[in-house]
């Protein structure tokens, strides 16, 4: 293994990876001990595979060549890049790079270039599984290079390896598991964000233990670190556990919401020991999805109260939606009373029945019972009744009905052919949506509903 002081310095920069550092140190070793012909480093994204391996190779002092395979498209481009990179590192005076179009040509060239000088050389193929247009035999061919060149060790770094790749007993494997909650908080606590305090000369000075904490710098730093750890734990439990699966995404979510969370402390409204009060004050922060999703829309528009979204429909399509909602939630026997023109004085009597008779009080509102089916002729009759003016001949109402059907605003209520006259339809929108559509065209849909 490499000297312990090297491993300690790397472990301070990349914590929670002690086991992986020891395994890699044993595989890399020194020049006096042989290394395996090839080995695989695998794990999910943002688990420290690339950073830890690169730092360990630099500290070891060995010659190594780092290739980002996701930047290569064809195998020929990969082999030529490997040959050009190794030539530049070992022979800087060389200007004519060889044409290594295949892995066999690359192997012959590296045998001549590396020779047998007793020094190890590590070829690191980072993200080899993300290379485009890679044949299935590429990794197997590159692995055989270690057998042909004694001092060459090929290191494969993969994120999502092939299932059979990990069942190979001849190649060592080093697994980088995802960071746990405790490990993620420990890593983020190495560089916590500060609380940018806002100075206000008109604000009264605090007079409790919080004022003493502000005077004592060391105690204040401890309290700020405690708030940072508690905040990281809260973000992990509420947002990061389901949405931020990697350490990078978790760190972005924490850094994005830290300043709004501690703004009351920065203004002086809350103290450093009032984390529970801050959590209650910012409880909506851990419920909205825009706290972890990046957007180009300004915050003033994304933080508005929740409103029902509606489609930007044509003018007469909005009347069709209102007519479909009335046809689904009004009984057909009330159409003559509600929609017949020339009888405005008998339009709707909320809670009553047709003919002026007072019926029994309905226990459940009709809007809560779900929509009922209606034929297309009834929809058109209600539509022509509620439109306040004559419809131009150029307007194709049937095409607009077909468009609403494709948008799933109108759906079939029967299994018959849609072209059949007896086929029934029903509306597929809620009351809030229909009311929003009606208000956009200044149509009082409430006056036409019979409860």
Secondary structure, 3 states (H helix, E strand, C coil): CCCHHHHHHHHHHCCCCHHHHHHHHHHHCCCCCCCCCEEEEEECCCCCHHHHHHHHHHHHCCEEEEEEHHHCCCHHHHHHHHHHHHHHHHCCCCCCCCCCCCHHHHHHHHHHHHCCCCCCEEEEEECHHHCCCCCCCHHHHHHCHHHHCCCEEEEEEECCCCHHHHHCCCCEEEEECCCCHHHHHHHHHHHCCCCCCCCCCCCCCCCCHHHHHHHCHHHHHHHHHHHHHHHHHHHHHHHHCCCCCCHHHHHHHHHHHHHHHCHHHHHCCCCCCCHHHHHHHCHHHHCCHHHCCCCCCCHHHHCCCCCCCCCCCCHHHHHHHHHHHHHHHCCHHHHHHHHCCCCHHHCCCCCCCHHHCCCCCCCCCHHHCCCCCEEHHHHHHHHHHHCCCCCCCCCCHHHHHHHHHHCCCEEECCCCCCCCCCCEEEECCCHHHHHHHHHHCCCCHHHHCCC
